[in-house]
Each structure stands twice: as C-alpha cells, then as structure tokens.
Amino acid sequence: MKTIKGNFIFDKEENKEKIDEFKKFIEKNKDRKGPLMPILQEGQNVFGYLPEEILKLISSKLNIPLAEIYGVATFYSQFTFIPKGKTDIHICLGTACYVKGGADILEEFEKRLNIKKGETTEDRKFSISETRCLGDCGKAPVVEINGKQLAHFTKEDVKKVLEKYK
C-alpha cells in the first residue's frame, strides 16, 4: 500500500523489511525509561525521515498519543517529516557566512530548484536546508553537500553544483 505525504509516497510494501526490523527495535526498547527519543532517532536512521505511518506505528506500540509524538519530534531539529534528497545541501547562515553572502546563496538554490529551505525536490534528487554553523568560519561562506564542505562558495557556484549532481 502506498500513501502520499505532500508529494512523497511512503510505500509500506517496499519498506516491509525495514518496518519489520523497526518493530523489533521498538519491542526491544519500549520498556526502557524514556523510550520515545531513541525510537524516534532509530526511525529517522532507518527511513531517512519520519513518515506519518511510522509515527502512527510508534504511537500504537508505545501507547503514546500521536499529538505528543509530533510535539517531541517537532521540538528537535534533528527530526524531519520530509525525505532528504539524494543530494543533501546545507547552506551555512552563521554570522561569518551570512555576512559574506550565505543568504543570497540559499536564495539562489531555492530559485534554481524551485523549493524552499527544508524542502526536497519532487524527484528526490535535491534537498536544501540552512544551518547555523559548519565550523569553518575562516572559509566563509561555506556550503555542505552530502557531508563535504565547499569553502568560499558563491552564487555562481550554485549552477555548477546543480549540474554536477544532476
């Protein structure tokens, strides 16, 4: 069965093995003190995001209201309800990067990909998000793509990067 969340489809049949393993993880951890956070973290690790179907599964297995689970998951920035793209782009907007054009770089990515920060393209090729600091202020502005930092990034670099990762 496929369900649609926004423009994304979570296919339960395609994810059957992952769901079964995740259910085992929940069973193993549900009686520990404060099980929700590690279970949410595992869900995020297994599926790459927290699909609504997985949140409902957690709710039923832990007997915690879905609203409470959403409350916890939305409080922590590590959790996302949208799948990440194959190319995951983070634009630093810490002070040094912001002053040197980080916001303009983010805007250029948004314009070229036709998505906003925190979103993923419909084909799941790209996702973009902002971050407050990547720890390399001397090389500002910095952009991180799939964990690799690119220093002294410019608006002109956006087009090149998107062509490279097409």
DSSP file with accessible surface (Angstrom, degrees, kcal/mol):
  #  RESIDUE AA STRUCTURE BP1 BP2  ACC     N-H-->O    O-->H-N    N-H-->O    O-->H-N    TCO  KAPPA ALPHA  PHI   PSI    X-CA   Y-CA   Z-CA
    1    1 A M              0   0  138      0, 0.0    11,-2.4     0, 0.0     2,-0.4   0.000 360.0 360.0 360.0 133.2    0.0    0.0    0.0
    2    2 A K  E     -A   11   0A 133      9,-0.2     2,-0.4    10,-0.1     9,-0.2  -0.876 360.0-170.5-106.5 137.5    1.3    3.4   -0.9
    3    3 A T  E     -A   10   0A  36      7,-1.8     7,-2.9    -2,-0.4     2,-0.5  -0.960  16.2-133.8-125.1 149.9    0.4    6.6    1.0
    4    4 A I  E     -A    9   0A 122     -2,-0.4     2,-0.5     5,-0.2     5,-0.2  -0.870  16.9-176.5-107.9 129.3    1.2   10.1   -0.1
    5    5 A K  E >  S-A    8   0A  77      3,-3.5     3,-2.2    -2,-0.5     2,-0.3  -0.963  75.1 -44.1-121.0 107.8    2.6   12.7    2.3
    6    6 A G  T 3  S-     0   0   65     -2,-0.5    76,-0.0     1,-0.3    -2,-0.0  -0.562 124.6 -28.8  65.5-125.0    2.8   16.0    0.4
    7    7 A N  T 3  S+     0   0  105     -2,-0.3     2,-0.4    -3,-0.1    -1,-0.3   0.283 122.4  96.4-101.7   8.9    4.2   14.9   -2.9
    8    8 A F  E <   -A    5   0A  23     -3,-2.2    -3,-3.5     2,-0.0     2,-0.5  -0.798  62.1-145.5-106.7 144.1    6.1   12.0   -1.4
    9    9 A I  E     -A    4   0A  76     -2,-0.4     2,-0.7    -5,-0.2    -5,-0.2  -0.901   2.1-158.4-109.4 128.8    4.9    8.4   -1.3
   10   10 A F  E     -A    3   0A   7     -7,-2.9    -7,-1.8    -2,-0.5     2,-0.8  -0.935  13.8-157.1-104.5 112.6    5.7    6.0    1.5
   11   11 A D  E  >  -A    2   0A  24     -2,-0.7     4,-1.7    -9,-0.2    -9,-0.2  -0.813   9.0-167.5 -95.4 108.5    5.4    2.5    0.2
   12   12 A K  T  4 S+     0   0   82    -11,-2.4     7,-0.2    -2,-0.8    -1,-0.2   0.858  89.0  51.0 -64.3 -36.3    4.7    0.1    3.0
   13   13 A E  T >4 S+     0   0  125    -12,-0.4     3,-1.3     1,-0.2     4,-0.3   0.931 110.2  48.4 -67.3 -44.1    5.4   -2.9    0.8
   14   14 A E  T 34 S+     0   0  155      1,-0.3     3,-0.2   -13,-0.1    -1,-0.2   0.822 119.0  40.8 -64.0 -30.7    8.7   -1.6   -0.4
   15   15 A N  T 3X S+     0   0   20     -4,-1.7     4,-2.8     1,-0.2    -1,-0.3   0.209  80.4 116.3-101.9  14.8    9.7   -0.8    3.2
   16   16 A K  H <> S+     0   0  104     -3,-1.3     4,-2.6     1,-0.2     5,-0.2   0.891  76.8  46.5 -54.4 -47.2    8.3   -4.0    4.7
   17   17 A E  H  > S+     0   0  167     -4,-0.3     4,-2.4    -3,-0.2    -1,-0.2   0.921 114.0  48.4 -63.9 -42.5   11.7   -5.4    5.8
   18   18 A K  H  > S+     0   0   97      2,-0.2     4,-2.5     1,-0.2    -1,-0.2   0.906 111.9  49.9 -63.0 -41.8   12.7   -2.1    7.3
   19   19 A I  H  X S+     0   0   21     -4,-2.8     4,-2.7     2,-0.2    -2,-0.2   0.922 110.0  50.4 -63.3 -44.1    9.3   -1.8    9.1
   20   20 A D  H  X S+     0   0   58     -4,-2.6     4,-1.7    -5,-0.2    -2,-0.2   0.919 112.7  46.2 -60.8 -44.5    9.6   -5.3   10.5
   21   21 A E  H  X S+     0   0  116     -4,-2.4     4,-2.0     1,-0.2    -1,-0.2   0.898 111.9  51.8 -64.2 -39.3   13.1   -4.6   11.8
   22   22 A F  H  X S+     0   0    1     -4,-2.5     4,-2.5     1,-0.2    -2,-0.2   0.897 105.7  54.5 -65.9 -38.6   11.9   -1.3   13.3
   23   23 A K  H  X S+     0   0   77     -4,-2.7     4,-2.5     1,-0.2    -1,-0.2   0.905 107.5  50.9 -60.5 -39.3    9.1   -3.1   15.0
   24   24 A K  H  X S+     0   0  128     -4,-1.7     4,-2.3     1,-0.2    -1,-0.2   0.902 108.6  51.7 -64.4 -40.2   11.6   -5.4   16.6
   25   25 A F  H  X S+     0   0   47     -4,-2.0     4,-1.5     2,-0.2    -2,-0.2   0.920 109.9  49.2 -62.0 -43.6   13.6   -2.3   17.8
   26   26 A I  H  X S+     0   0    0     -4,-2.5     4,-2.1     2,-0.2     3,-0.4   0.945 111.0  49.4 -61.1 -48.4   10.5   -0.8   19.3
   27   27 A E  H  < S+     0   0   85     -4,-2.5     4,-0.4     1,-0.2    -1,-0.2   0.905 111.4  49.8 -58.0 -41.2    9.7   -4.1   21.2
   28   28 A K  H  < S+     0   0  175     -4,-2.3    -1,-0.2     1,-0.2    -2,-0.2   0.798 123.5  30.0 -68.2 -28.3   13.2   -4.3   22.5
   29   29 A N  H >< S+     0   0   20     -4,-1.5     3,-1.3    -3,-0.4    -2,-0.2   0.491  89.7  94.0-112.9  -5.1   13.2   -0.7   23.7
   30   30 A K  T 3< S+     0   0   68     -4,-2.1    -3,-0.1     1,-0.3    -1,-0.1   0.769  87.2  49.7 -67.3 -24.4    9.6    0.1   24.7
   31   31 A D  T 3  S+     0   0  142     -4,-0.4    -1,-0.3    -3,-0.1    -2,-0.1   0.483  88.5 101.4 -94.2  -1.1   10.0   -0.8   28.4
   32   32 A R  S <  S-     0   0  125     -3,-1.3     2,-0.3     1,-0.1    -3,-0.0  -0.362  90.2 -85.6 -75.7 163.8   13.2    1.2   29.0
   33   33 A K  S    S+     0   0  203      1,-0.2    -1,-0.1     2,-0.1    -2,-0.1  -0.528 110.2   2.2 -71.9 128.7   12.9    4.6   30.7
   34   34 A G  S    S+     0   0   54     -2,-0.3     3,-0.3    -4,-0.1    -1,-0.2   0.963  76.0 169.8  62.0  58.7   12.2    7.4   28.2
   35   35 A P     >  +     0   0   22      0, 0.0     4,-1.9     0, 0.0     5,-0.2   0.704  54.9  79.6 -76.7 -18.0   11.9    5.2   25.1
   36   36 A L  H  > S+     0   0   18      1,-0.2     4,-3.0     2,-0.2     5,-0.3   0.920  89.5  49.1 -62.1 -49.2   10.5    7.8   22.7
   37   37 A M  H  > S+     0   0   48     -3,-0.3     4,-2.8     1,-0.2     5,-0.2   0.947 113.6  44.1 -59.4 -51.4   13.7    9.7   21.8
   38   38 A P  H  > S+     0   0   23      0, 0.0     4,-2.3     0, 0.0    -1,-0.2   0.879 115.0  50.7 -63.7 -30.6   15.8    6.7   20.9
   39   39 A I  H  X S+     0   0    0     -4,-1.9     4,-2.5     2,-0.2    -2,-0.2   0.924 111.2  47.2 -71.9 -41.4   12.9    5.1   19.0
   40   40 A L  H  X S+     0   0    0     -4,-3.0     4,-2.6    -5,-0.2     5,-0.2   0.928 112.3  51.0 -62.2 -41.9   12.3    8.4   17.0
   41   41 A Q  H  X S+     0   0   73     -4,-2.8     4,-2.5    -5,-0.3    -2,-0.2   0.916 110.5  48.2 -62.6 -41.6   16.1    8.5   16.3
   42   42 A E  H  X S+     0   0   58     -4,-2.3     4,-2.9    -5,-0.2     5,-0.2   0.912 110.1  52.3 -65.8 -40.9   16.1    4.9   15.1
   43   43 A G  H  X S+     0   0    0     -4,-2.5     4,-2.7     1,-0.2     6,-0.4   0.928 110.4  48.0 -59.0 -44.6   13.1    5.6   12.9
   44   44 A Q  H  X S+     0   0   30     -4,-2.6     4,-1.9     1,-0.2    -2,-0.2   0.916 113.5  48.0 -62.4 -42.3   14.9    8.6   11.4
   45   45 A N  H  < S+     0   0  124     -4,-2.5    -2,-0.2    -5,-0.2    -1,-0.2   0.915 115.9  43.3 -64.3 -43.2   18.0    6.5   10.8
   46   46 A V  H  < S+     0   0   37     -4,-2.9    -2,-0.2     1,-0.2    -1,-0.2   0.924 128.5  24.9 -70.9 -45.7   16.1    3.6    9.2
   47   47 A F  H  < S-     0   0   17     -4,-2.7    -2,-0.2     2,-0.3    -3,-0.2   0.565  97.4-123.2-101.0 -10.4   13.8    5.6    6.9
   48   48 A G  S  < S+     0   0   36     -4,-1.9    36,-0.4    -5,-0.4     2,-0.3   0.328  90.6  21.8  83.7  -9.5   15.8    8.8    6.5
   49   49 A Y  S    S-     0   0    8     -6,-0.4    -2,-0.3    34,-0.1    32,-0.2  -0.924  94.2 -91.5-167.2 179.8   12.8   10.8    7.8
   50   50 A L        -     0   0    1     30,-2.6    -6,-0.1    -2,-0.3    -7,-0.0  -0.801  39.5-160.9-112.0  90.7    9.8   10.2    9.9
   51   51 A P    >>  -     0   0    1      0, 0.0     4,-2.0     0, 0.0     3,-0.8  -0.341  29.4-115.4 -65.1 151.7    6.9    9.2    7.7
   52   52 A E  H 3> S+     0   0   60      1,-0.3     4,-2.5     2,-0.2     5,-0.2   0.875 115.8  58.8 -56.0 -37.8    3.4    9.6    9.3
   53   53 A E  H 3> S+     0   0   26      1,-0.2     4,-1.8     2,-0.2    -1,-0.3   0.867 106.2  47.8 -61.4 -36.6    2.9    5.9    9.0
   54   54 A I  H <> S+     0   0    3     -3,-0.8     4,-2.6     2,-0.2    -1,-0.2   0.885 109.5  52.4 -73.5 -38.3    5.9    5.3   11.2
   55   55 A L  H  X S+     0   0    0     -4,-2.0     4,-2.5     2,-0.2    -2,-0.2   0.905 109.8  49.6 -63.4 -38.8    4.8    7.9   13.8
   56   56 A K  H  X S+     0   0  109     -4,-2.5     4,-2.4     2,-0.2    -2,-0.2   0.889 109.7  51.6 -66.4 -38.0    1.4    6.1   14.0
   57   57 A L  H  X S+     0   0   25     -4,-1.8     4,-2.6     2,-0.2     5,-0.2   0.936 110.7  47.7 -62.7 -46.5    3.2    2.8   14.5
   58   58 A I  H  X S+     0   0    0     -4,-2.6     4,-2.6     1,-0.2     6,-0.3   0.925 110.6  53.2 -59.5 -45.1    5.3    4.3   17.3
   59   59 A S  H  X>S+     0   0   23     -4,-2.5     5,-1.4     1,-0.2     4,-1.1   0.930 112.5  43.0 -57.0 -47.3    2.1    5.7   18.8
   60   60 A S  H  <5S+     0   0   84     -4,-2.4    -1,-0.2     1,-0.2    -2,-0.2   0.904 116.1  47.2 -70.2 -38.4    0.3    2.4   18.8
   61   61 A K  H  <5S+     0   0   73     -4,-2.6    -1,-0.2     1,-0.2    -2,-0.2   0.839 122.2  34.4 -72.7 -33.2    3.3    0.4   20.1
   62   62 A L  H  <5S-     0   0   25     -4,-2.6    -1,-0.2    -5,-0.2    -2,-0.2   0.491 102.1-128.3 -97.8  -6.5    4.2    2.8   22.9
   63   63 A N  T  <5 +     0   0  150     -4,-1.1    -3,-0.2    -5,-0.3    -4,-0.1   0.912  61.9 139.8  56.7  45.3    0.6    3.8   23.7
   64   64 A I      < -     0   0   30     -5,-1.4    -1,-0.2    -6,-0.3    -2,-0.2  -0.974  60.9-103.7-116.9 132.4    1.5    7.5   23.4
   65   65 A P    >>  -     0   0   79      0, 0.0     4,-1.8     0, 0.0     3,-0.6  -0.254  24.3-125.9 -57.2 141.2   -0.9    9.9   21.7
   66   66 A L  H 3> S+     0   0   47      1,-0.2     4,-2.7     2,-0.2     5,-0.2   0.873 110.0  58.7 -56.5 -38.4    0.2   10.8   18.1
   67   67 A A  H 3> S+     0   0   80      1,-0.2     4,-2.2     2,-0.2    -1,-0.2   0.885 104.8  50.3 -60.8 -37.5    0.0   14.6   19.1
   68   68 A E  H <> S+     0   0  111     -3,-0.6     4,-2.0     2,-0.2    -1,-0.2   0.904 109.8  50.3 -68.1 -39.3    2.5   14.0   21.9
   69   69 A I  H  X S+     0   0    0     -4,-1.8     4,-2.9     1,-0.2     5,-0.2   0.935 111.0  48.5 -64.9 -44.7    4.9   12.3   19.5
   70   70 A Y  H  X S+     0   0   56     -4,-2.7     4,-2.7     1,-0.2     5,-0.3   0.899 107.9  56.8 -60.5 -39.4    4.6   15.1   17.0
   71   71 A G  H  X S+     0   0   39     -4,-2.2     4,-0.9    -5,-0.2    -1,-0.2   0.921 112.3  40.4 -58.4 -43.9    5.2   17.6   19.8
   72   72 A V  H  X S+     0   0   38     -4,-2.0     4,-1.3     2,-0.2     3,-0.5   0.945 116.1  49.4 -69.8 -47.8    8.5   15.9   20.7
   73   73 A A  H  < S+     0   0    1     -4,-2.9     6,-0.4     1,-0.2    -2,-0.2   0.846 111.9  48.1 -65.6 -32.6    9.6   15.4   17.0
   74   74 A T  H  < S+     0   0   91     -4,-2.7    -1,-0.2    -5,-0.2    -2,-0.2   0.731 104.3  61.7 -80.3 -19.9    8.9   19.0   16.0
   75   75 A F  H  < S+     0   0  155     -4,-0.9     2,-0.5    -3,-0.5    -2,-0.2   0.876  97.7  63.5 -70.7 -36.3   10.7   20.3   19.0
   76   76 A Y  S >< S-     0   0   94     -4,-1.3     3,-1.5     1,-0.1    -1,-0.1  -0.793  71.6-150.4 -98.3 126.7   14.1   18.8   18.0
   77   77 A S  T 3  S+     0   0  129     -2,-0.5    -1,-0.1     1,-0.3    -4,-0.0   0.629  88.5  76.7 -70.4 -13.2   15.6   20.0   14.7
   78   78 A Q  T 3  S+     0   0   94      2,-0.0     2,-0.3     0, 0.0    -1,-0.3   0.731  84.6  78.5 -69.3 -18.3   17.3   16.6   14.1
   79   79 A F    <   -     0   0   14     -3,-1.5     2,-0.3    -6,-0.4   -38,-0.1  -0.696  59.6-176.2 -96.9 142.5   13.9   15.2   13.0
   80   80 A T        -     0   0   23     -2,-0.3   -30,-2.6     1,-0.1     4,-0.1  -0.980  25.0-160.1-134.3 148.3   12.3   15.7    9.6
   81   81 A F  S    S+     0   0   49     -2,-0.3   -29,-0.2   -32,-0.2   -32,-0.1   0.293  79.5  73.7-104.7   4.1    9.0   14.7    8.2
   82   82 A I  S    S-     0   0   55    -34,-0.1   -76,-0.0    36,-0.1   -32,-0.0  -0.974  89.0-113.7-120.4 131.4   10.2   15.1    4.6
   83   83 A P        -     0   0    1      0, 0.0     2,-0.2     0, 0.0   -34,-0.1  -0.317  33.3-117.2 -63.4 144.2   12.6   12.7    2.9
   84   84 A K        -     0   0   74    -36,-0.4     4,-0.1     1,-0.1    36,-0.1  -0.524  29.8-111.6 -77.7 151.9   16.1   14.1    2.1
   85   85 A G        -     0   0    8      2,-0.2    40,-0.3    -2,-0.2    42,-0.2  -0.308  27.1-106.3 -77.2 165.2   17.2   14.3   -1.5
   86   86 A K  S    S+     0   0  173     38,-2.4     2,-0.7     1,-0.2    40,-0.2   0.869 120.4  47.6 -58.1 -36.6   20.0   12.2   -2.9
   87   87 A T  E    S-b  126   0B   4     38,-2.5    40,-2.1    37,-0.1     2,-0.7  -0.939  82.4-164.0-108.3 109.3   22.0   15.4   -2.8
   88   88 A D  E     -b  127   0B  31     -2,-0.7    58,-2.6    38,-0.2     2,-0.5  -0.868   6.9-166.4-101.1 113.1   21.6   17.0    0.6
   89   89 A I  E     -bC 128 145B   0     38,-3.0    40,-1.8    -2,-0.7     2,-0.5  -0.875   8.2-172.2-109.4 127.6   22.7   20.6    0.6
   90   90 A H  E     -bC 129 144B  39     54,-3.1    54,-3.0    -2,-0.5     2,-0.6  -0.982   7.5-159.3-118.6 125.5   23.2   22.7    3.8
   91   91 A I  E     -bC 130 143B   1     38,-2.7    40,-2.2    -2,-0.5     2,-0.3  -0.906  18.8-130.5-105.7 122.7   23.9   26.4    3.5
   92   92 A C  E     +b  131   0B   5     50,-1.9    40,-0.2    -2,-0.6    50,-0.1  -0.575  27.5 174.8 -74.3 129.8   25.6   28.0    6.5
   93   93 A L        +     0   0   16     38,-3.3    39,-0.2    -2,-0.3    -1,-0.1  -0.011  32.8 133.1-122.3  25.3   23.9   31.1    7.7
   94   94 A G  S  > S-     0   0   13     37,-0.2     4,-3.4     1,-0.1     5,-0.3  -0.210  77.9 -86.9 -63.7 170.4   26.1   31.6   10.8
   95   95 A T  H  > S+     0   0  120      1,-0.2     4,-2.7     2,-0.2     5,-0.2   0.900 126.7  43.9 -52.5 -52.9   27.4   35.2   11.2
   96   96 A A  H  > S+     0   0   33      1,-0.2     4,-1.6     2,-0.2    -1,-0.2   0.930 118.8  43.5 -61.7 -44.8   30.5   34.9    9.0
   97   97 A C  H  4>S+     0   0    4      2,-0.2     5,-2.9     1,-0.2    -1,-0.2   0.897 113.7  51.3 -69.1 -38.9   28.7   33.1    6.2
   98   98 A Y  H ><5S+     0   0  138     -4,-3.4     3,-1.8     3,-0.2     5,-0.4   0.949 109.7  49.3 -62.3 -47.6   25.7   35.3    6.4
   99   99 A V  H 3<5S+     0   0  112     -4,-2.7    -1,-0.2    -5,-0.3    -2,-0.2   0.855 110.8  51.5 -61.3 -32.9   27.8   38.5    6.2
  100  100 A K  T 3<5S-     0   0  130     -4,-1.6    -1,-0.3    -5,-0.2    -2,-0.2   0.217 135.0 -78.5 -94.6  15.5   29.7   37.0    3.2
  101  101 A G  T <>5S+     0   0   17     -3,-1.8     4,-2.0    53,-0.1     3,-0.2   0.598  80.9 139.1 109.5  11.7   26.5   36.1    1.2
  102  102 A G  H  ><S+     0   0    0     -5,-2.9     4,-2.5     1,-0.2    -4,-0.2   0.895  76.8  52.4 -56.2 -40.5   25.1   32.9    2.7
  103  103 A A  H  > S+     0   0   32     -5,-0.4     4,-2.5     1,-0.2    -1,-0.2   0.890 108.4  51.1 -65.1 -37.3   21.5   34.2    2.4
  104  104 A D  H  > S+     0   0   83     -3,-0.2     4,-2.1    -6,-0.2    -1,-0.2   0.875 109.3  51.1 -66.9 -35.6   22.0   35.0   -1.3
  105  105 A I  H  X S+     0   0    3     -4,-2.0     4,-2.4     2,-0.2    -2,-0.2   0.936 110.0  49.1 -66.8 -45.2   23.4   31.5   -1.9
  106  106 A L  H  X S+     0   0   12     -4,-2.5     4,-2.7     1,-0.2    -2,-0.2   0.941 110.8  50.8 -57.9 -46.3   20.4   30.0   -0.2
  107  107 A E  H  X S+     0   0  118     -4,-2.5     4,-2.5     1,-0.2    -1,-0.2   0.884 108.8  51.8 -60.2 -39.1   18.0   32.1   -2.2
  108  108 A E  H  X S+     0   0   16     -4,-2.1     4,-2.7     2,-0.2     5,-0.2   0.914 109.9  48.4 -66.5 -42.0   19.8   31.1   -5.4
  109  109 A F  H  X S+     0   0    0     -4,-2.4     4,-2.4     2,-0.2     5,-0.2   0.934 112.3  49.8 -61.3 -44.6   19.4   27.4   -4.6
  110  110 A E  H  X>S+     0   0   31     -4,-2.7     4,-1.4    -5,-0.2     5,-1.2   0.921 112.9  46.9 -60.1 -43.9   15.7   27.9   -3.8
  111  111 A K  H  <5S+     0   0  147     -4,-2.5    -2,-0.2     1,-0.2    -1,-0.2   0.941 115.7  43.3 -64.4 -48.3   15.2   29.7   -7.1
  112  112 A R  H  <5S+     0   0  118     -4,-2.7    -1,-0.2     1,-0.2    -2,-0.2   0.831 121.9  38.6 -70.7 -32.0   17.0   27.2   -9.2
  113  113 A L  H  <5S-     0   0   24     -4,-2.4    -1,-0.2    -5,-0.2    -2,-0.2   0.562 100.4-132.0 -93.8 -11.2   15.5   24.1   -7.5
  114  114 A N  T  <5S+     0   0  146     -4,-1.4     2,-0.3     1,-0.2    -3,-0.2   0.889  71.6 103.0  59.6  38.6   12.0   25.7   -7.1
  115  115 A I      < -     0   0   17     -5,-1.2    -1,-0.2    -6,-0.2     2,-0.2  -0.931  66.6-121.9-138.2 166.4   11.8   24.6   -3.5
  116  116 A K    >   -     0   0  125     -2,-0.3     3,-1.8     1,-0.2    12,-0.3  -0.659  47.5 -72.4-104.0 166.2   12.3   26.4   -0.2
  117  117 A K  T 3  S+     0   0  104      1,-0.3    12,-0.3    -2,-0.2    -1,-0.2  -0.226 122.8  31.0 -56.2 142.3   14.7   25.6    2.6
  118  118 A G  T 3  S+     0   0   37     10,-3.0    -1,-0.3     1,-0.3     2,-0.2   0.453 103.4 106.4  86.2   1.4   13.7   22.5    4.4
  119  119 A E    <   -     0   0   82     -3,-1.8     9,-1.8     9,-0.5     2,-0.4  -0.660  57.4-142.9-113.1 168.4   12.1   21.0    1.3
  120  120 A T  B     -D  127   0B  11     -2,-0.2     7,-0.3     7,-0.2    -4,-0.1  -0.971  29.6-105.1-127.9 140.9   13.1   18.3   -1.2
  121  121 A T    >   -     0   0   15      5,-3.0     3,-2.3    -2,-0.4    -7,-0.1  -0.293  34.5-112.8 -63.6 152.2   12.5   18.3   -4.9
  122  122 A E  T 3  S+     0   0  140      1,-0.3    -1,-0.1     2,-0.1    -2,-0.0   0.834 119.3  53.5 -58.1 -33.2    9.7   16.1   -6.1
  123  123 A D  T 3  S-     0   0   97      1,-0.1    -1,-0.3  -115,-0.0    -2,-0.1   0.466 110.1-126.0 -81.4   1.1   12.1   13.7   -7.9
  124  124 A R  S <  S+     0   0   98     -3,-2.3   -38,-2.4     2,-0.2    -2,-0.1   0.691  77.1 120.1  61.8  24.3   14.0   13.4   -4.5
  125  125 A K  S    S+     0   0   93    -40,-0.3   -38,-2.5     1,-0.2     2,-0.4   0.830  72.9  26.9 -82.0 -34.9   17.3   14.4   -6.2
  126  126 A F  E     +b   87   0B  14    -40,-0.2    -5,-3.0   -41,-0.2     2,-0.3  -0.984  53.8 177.6-134.3 142.8   17.9   17.6   -4.0
  127  127 A S  E     -bD  88 120B   2    -40,-2.1   -38,-3.0    -2,-0.4     2,-0.4  -0.982  13.3-161.1-135.3 147.7   17.1   18.9   -0.6
  128  128 A I  E     +b   89   0B   1     -9,-1.8   -10,-3.0   -12,-0.3    -9,-0.5  -0.974  15.0 161.7-130.0 144.2   18.2   22.2    0.9
  129  129 A S  E     -b   90   0B  16    -40,-1.8   -38,-2.7    -2,-0.4     2,-0.3  -0.977  31.1-119.2-151.4 161.4   18.4   23.4    4.4
  130  130 A E  E     -b   91   0B  46     -2,-0.3     2,-0.3   -40,-0.2   -38,-0.2  -0.716  23.3-167.3 -99.9 155.7   20.1   26.1    6.4
  131  131 A T  E     -b   92   0B  39    -40,-2.2   -38,-3.3    -2,-0.3   -37,-0.2  -0.954  23.3-133.7-137.5 156.7   22.5   25.6    9.2
  132  132 A R  S    S-     0   0  153     -2,-0.3     2,-0.3     1,-0.3   -35,-0.2   0.785  84.5  -1.8 -85.3 -29.4   23.8   28.0   11.8
  133  133 A C        -     0   0   73    -39,-0.1    -1,-0.3   -40,-0.1   -42,-0.0  -0.895  39.8-172.6-163.7 133.5   27.5   27.0   11.7
  134  134 A L        -     0   0   29     -2,-0.3    -1,-0.1    -3,-0.1    15,-0.0   0.305  55.0-113.5-106.3   3.7   29.6   24.4    9.9
  135  135 A G  S    S+     0   0   64      1,-0.1     3,-0.1     2,-0.0    -2,-0.0   0.694  93.2  94.2  80.3  18.5   32.7   25.3   12.0
  136  136 A D    >   +     0   0   53      1,-0.1     3,-2.3     2,-0.0    -1,-0.1  -0.313  36.4 154.5-137.0  54.8   34.9   26.7    9.2
  137  137 A C  G >   +     0   0   71      1,-0.3     3,-1.6     2,-0.2    -1,-0.1   0.766  67.4  67.1 -58.5 -29.2   34.2   30.5    9.5
  138  138 A G  G 3  S+     0   0   67      1,-0.3    -1,-0.3    -3,-0.1    -2,-0.0   0.666 103.0  47.5 -67.1 -14.6   37.6   31.4    8.0
  139  139 A K  G <  S-     0   0   98     -3,-2.3    13,-3.2    12,-0.0    14,-0.3   0.077  99.6-168.4-112.5  21.7   36.4   29.9    4.7
  140  140 A A    <   +     0   0    2     -3,-1.6     2,-0.1    11,-0.2   -43,-0.1  -0.238  58.6  47.9 -63.1 147.9   33.0   31.6    4.6
  141  141 A P  S    S-     0   0   12      0, 0.0    12,-2.7     0, 0.0     2,-0.4   0.573  78.7-177.6 -80.0 147.7   30.6   31.3    3.0
  142  142 A V        -     0   0    3     10,-0.2   -50,-1.9     9,-0.2     2,-0.4  -0.905  12.2-171.8-115.8 137.8   30.5   27.5    3.4
  143  143 A V  E     -CE  91 150B   0      7,-2.0     7,-3.4    -2,-0.4     2,-0.5  -0.974  11.7-150.2-123.7 140.1   28.1   25.1    1.8
  144  144 A E  E     -CE  90 149B  40    -54,-3.0   -54,-3.1    -2,-0.4     2,-0.5  -0.960  10.4-172.2-114.8 128.5   28.0   21.4    2.7
  145  145 A I  E >  S-CE  89 148B   2      3,-2.8     3,-2.3    -2,-0.5   -56,-0.2  -0.979  74.7 -23.5-123.4 116.8   26.9   18.8    0.1
  146  146 A N  T 3  S-     0   0   83    -58,-2.6    -1,-0.1    -2,-0.5   -57,-0.1   0.860 129.2 -48.5  49.6  41.2   26.4   15.2    1.3
  147  147 A G  T 3  S+     0   0   56    -59,-0.4     2,-0.5     1,-0.2    -1,-0.3   0.347 114.9 115.0  87.5  -6.1   28.7   15.9    4.2
  148  148 A K  E <   -E  145   0B 124     -3,-2.3    -3,-2.8     2,-0.0     2,-0.3  -0.864  59.8-137.3-102.5 126.2   31.5   17.5    2.1
  149  149 A Q  E     -E  144   0B  69     -2,-0.5     2,-0.5    -5,-0.2    -5,-0.2  -0.613  10.7-160.1 -85.8 137.2   32.2   21.2    2.8
  150  150 A L  E     -E  143   0B  43     -7,-3.4    -7,-2.0    -2,-0.3     3,-0.5  -0.977  16.4-147.9-116.4 118.9   32.8   23.6    0.0
  151  151 A A  S    S+     0   0   43     -2,-0.5   -11,-0.2     1,-0.2    -9,-0.2  -0.442  70.5  14.6 -89.4 158.3   34.6   26.8    1.0
  152  152 A H  S    S-     0   0  109    -13,-3.2    -1,-0.2     1,-0.2   -10,-0.2   0.863  84.6-174.2  50.4  42.0   34.3   30.4   -0.3
  153  153 A F        -     0   0    6    -12,-2.7     2,-0.3    -3,-0.5    -1,-0.2  -0.371   4.5-164.7 -69.2 144.8   31.1   29.3   -2.1
  154  154 A T    >>  -     0   0   53      1,-0.1     3,-0.9    -2,-0.1     4,-0.7  -0.848  35.9-107.8-126.4 166.6   29.5   31.9   -4.4
  155  155 A K  H >> S+     0   0   84     -2,-0.3     3,-1.0     1,-0.3     4,-0.6   0.864 120.7  58.6 -58.8 -35.9   26.1   32.3   -6.1
  156  156 A E  H 3> S+     0   0  131      1,-0.3     4,-0.9     2,-0.2     3,-0.3   0.781  96.7  61.9 -66.3 -26.8   27.8   31.4   -9.4
  157  157 A D  H <> S+     0   0   40     -3,-0.9     4,-2.6     1,-0.2    -1,-0.3   0.738  87.2  75.0 -70.0 -22.1   28.8   28.1   -7.9
  158  158 A V  H <X S+     0   0    0     -3,-1.0     4,-2.5    -4,-0.7     5,-0.2   0.946  95.5  46.8 -57.6 -50.0   25.2   27.1   -7.4
  159  159 A K  H  X S+     0   0  105     -4,-0.6     4,-2.2    -3,-0.3    -1,-0.2   0.924 112.7  50.2 -59.4 -44.4   24.6   26.4  -11.1
  160  160 A K  H  X S+     0   0  127     -4,-0.9     4,-2.3     1,-0.2    -1,-0.2   0.911 111.3  48.3 -61.4 -44.5   27.9   24.4  -11.3
  161  161 A V  H  X S+     0   0   14     -4,-2.6     4,-2.2     1,-0.2    -1,-0.2   0.924 110.7  50.1 -63.8 -45.0   27.0   22.3   -8.3
  162  162 A L  H  < S+     0   0   20     -4,-2.5     4,-0.4    -5,-0.2    -1,-0.2   0.888 111.4  49.0 -63.8 -36.6   23.5   21.5   -9.5
  163  163 A E  H >< S+     0   0  105     -4,-2.2     3,-0.8    -5,-0.2    -1,-0.2   0.907 110.8  51.2 -66.9 -39.9   24.8   20.4  -12.9
  164  164 A K  H 3< S+     0   0  147     -4,-2.3    -2,-0.2     1,-0.2    -1,-0.2   0.881 116.6  38.9 -64.0 -40.0   27.4   18.2  -11.3
  165  165 A Y  T 3<        0   0   59     -4,-2.2    -1,-0.2    -5,-0.1    -2,-0.2   0.294 360.0 360.0 -98.0   9.1   24.8   16.4   -9.1
  166  166 A K    <         0   0  171     -3,-0.8    -3,-0.1    -4,-0.4    -4,-0.0  -0.061 360.0 360.0 -47.5 360.0   22.0   16.2  -11.6
